[in-house]
Amino acid sequence: MAAIDFPDDLIALERSAWTEIQEGRLTVPTALAVHEALAAFTKESGESRYDVEMALKRRVRHPEPEAA
């Protein structure tokens, strides 16, 4: 699967959700915002929702180290 070019707002939403998850305070509005943005992105891109969601989580939760 090719790398997915995520919009900055979708990455920011997933980062917010991940922070809330780690702090034990994920809210329904945050989860819903991520869900809706992800659904819109997959509809527009034609990519598999599963592939997009897994790639987004991987990018936010396990970022690759920046090149020196």
Contact map, one row per residue, 1 for C-alpha under 8 A:
11100000000000000000000000000000000000000000000000000000000000000000
11110000000000000000000000000000000000000000000000000000000000000000
11111000000000000000000000000000000000000000000000000000000000000000
01111100000000000000000000000000000000000000000000010010000000000000
00111110000000000000000000000000000000000000000000000000000000000000
00011111011000000000000000000000000000000000000000000001000000000000
00001111111000000000000000000000000000000000000000000000000000000000
00000111111100000000000000000000000000000000000000000000000000000000
00000011111110000000000000000000000000000000000000000000000000000000
00000111111111000000000000000000010011000000000000000000000000000000
00000111111111100000000000000000000000000000000000000001000100000000
00000001111111110000000000000000000000000000000000000000000000000000
00000000111111111000000000000100110000000000000000000000000000000000
00000000011111111100000000000000010000000000000000000001100100000000
00000000001111111110000000000000000000000000000000000000000100000000
00000000000111111111000000000100000000000000000000000000000000000000
00000000000011111111100001000110010000000000000000000000000000000000
00000000000001111111110000000000000000000000000000000000000110000000
00000000000000111111111000000000000000000000000000000000000000000000
00000000000000011111111111100000000000000000000000000000000000000000
00000000000000001111111111000000000000000000000000000000000000000000
00000000000000000111111110000000000000000000000000000000000000000000
00000000000000000011111111000000000000000000000000000000000000000000
00000000000000000001111111000000000000000000000000000000000000000000
00000000000000000001111111100000000000000000000000000000000000000000
00000000000000001001101111110110000000000000000000000000000000000000
00000000000000000001000011111110000000000000000000000000000000000000
00000000000000000000000001111111000000000000000000000000000000000000
00000000000000000000000000111111100000000000000000000000000000000000
00000000000010011000000001111111110000000000000000000000000000000000
00000000000000001000000001111111111000000000000000000000000000000000
00000000000000000000000000011111111100000000000000000000000000000000
00000000000010000000000000001111111110000000000000000000000000000000
00000000010011001000000000000111111111000000000000000000000000000000
00000000000000000000000000000011111111100000000000000000000000000000
00000000000000000000000000000001111111110000000000000000000000000000
00000000010000000000000000000000111111111000000000000000000000000000
00000000010000000000000000000000011111111100000010011000000000000000
00000000000000000000000000000000001111111110000010000000000000000000
00000000000000000000000000000000000111111111000000000000000000000000
00000000000000000000000000000000000011111111100000000000000000000000
00000000000000000000000000000000000001111111111110010000000000000000
00000000000000000000000000000000000000111111111000000000000000000000
00000000000000000000000000000000000000011111110000000000000000000000
00000000000000000000000000000000000000001111111000000000000000000000
00000000000000000000000000000000000000000111111100000000000000000000
00000000000000000000000000000000000000000110111110110000000000000000
00000000000000000000000000000000000000000100011111110000000000000000
00000000000000000000000000000000000001100100001111111000000000000000
00000000000000000000000000000000000000000000000111111100000000000000
00000000000000000000000000000000000000000000001111111110000000000000
00010000000000000000000000000000000001000100001111111111000000000000
00000000000000000000000000000000000001000000000011111111100000000000
00000000000000000000000000000000000000000000000001111111110000000000
00010000000000000000000000000000000000000000000000111111111000000000
00000100001001000000000000000000000000000000000000011111111100000000
00000000000001000000000000000000000000000000000000001111111111000000
00000000000000000000000000000000000000000000000000000111111111100000
00000000000000000000000000000000000000000000000000000011111111110000
00000000001001100100000000000000000000000000000000000001111111100000
00000000000000000100000000000000000000000000000000000000111111100000
00000000000000000000000000000000000000000000000000000000111111110000
00000000000000000000000000000000000000000000000000000000011111111000
00000000000000000000000000000000000000000000000000000000001001111100
00000000000000000000000000000000000000000000000000000000000000111110
00000000000000000000000000000000000000000000000000000000000000011111
00000000000000000000000000000000000000000000000000000000000000001111
00000000000000000000000000000000000000000000000000000000000000000111
